[in-house]
Amino acid sequence: MRRTLGLLVIAIAMVSTGLAPAGSSVPAASRLPARVAVEAALLRQQVEVRVLEWVERDEMARSDGYVYTVEVGELLAYAARARNEQLYLRLRAFAVQNLIRDDPSDPYTRGFVL
């Protein structure tokens, strides 16, 4: 069964920071023990593949049927930090198509983010 997007966002955030102390100037990957760094890289890759599959299959909604904009935003921020252009562009296209309202006839919804 698919885990919630929220849990994946938390996992990505933890792994992408390298569990490093705030303000450290050492790159996150170099602060991790080698075995953990390898496992973190594999986890990141698995999550990225899974998220791409969700976008391609139109499965971004949670079990309650809603897509949480904040979670898509977190994934976009992760993709940008990870320099994963493919993931970023796919998520951005999804967000623009599904999460932004831009009705020219209604000035109150121009650029409104759900």
PEWOVEN-V264484 format. One record per backbone hydrogen bond with DSSP energy under -0.5 kcal/mol. CO is the residue of the C=O (numbers start at 0). NH is the residue of the N-H. E is the energy in kcal/mol with one decimal. If there is no record, write none. Layout:
<<CO:NH:E> <CO:NH:E>>
//
This chain:
<<3:7:-1.4> <4:8:-2.3> <5:9:-2.0> <6:10:-2.4> <7:11:-2.9> <8:12:-2.4> <9:13:-2.4> <10:14:-2.6> <11:15:-3.1> <12:16:-1.3> <13:17:-0.6> <13:18:-1.1> <14:17:-0.8> <16:19:-1.0> <20:23:-1.4> <26:29:-0.8> <26:30:-0.7> <27:30:-1.3> <27:31:-0.7> <28:31:-0.7> <32:36:-2.7> <33:37:-2.2> <34:38:-2.2> <35:39:-2.9> <36:40:-2.2> <37:41:-2.2> <38:42:-2.4> <39:43:-2.7> <40:44:-2.3> <41:45:-2.6> <42:46:-2.6> <43:47:-2.6> <44:48:-2.3> <45:49:-2.4> <46:50:-2.8> <47:51:-2.2> <48:52:-2.1> <49:53:-2.2> <50:54:-2.3> <51:55:-2.6> <52:56:-2.3> <53:58:-3.4> <54:57:-1.1> <61:64:-2.1> <65:61:-2.9> <65:67:-0.5> <66:68:-0.7> <67:70:-0.8> <67:71:-1.8> <68:72:-2.6> <69:73:-2.1> <70:74:-2.2> <71:75:-2.4> <72:76:-2.5> <73:77:-2.4> <74:78:-2.8> <75:79:-2.2> <76:80:-2.4> <77:81:-2.9> <78:82:-0.5> <78:83:-2.5> <79:82:-0.9> <82:84:-1.1> <83:87:-2.5> <84:88:-2.9> <85:89:-2.1> <86:90:-2.6> <87:91:-2.9> <88:92:-2.4> <89:93:-2.1> <90:94:-2.8> <91:95:-3.0> <92:96:-2.2> <93:97:-2.6> <94:98:-2.7> <94:99:-0.7> <98:113:-3.1> <99:101:-0.5> <100:110:-0.8> <100:111:-1.5> <101:103:-0.8> <102:105:-2.0> <105:108:-1.8> <108:111:-2.0> <111:100:-3.5> <111:113:-0.5>>
//
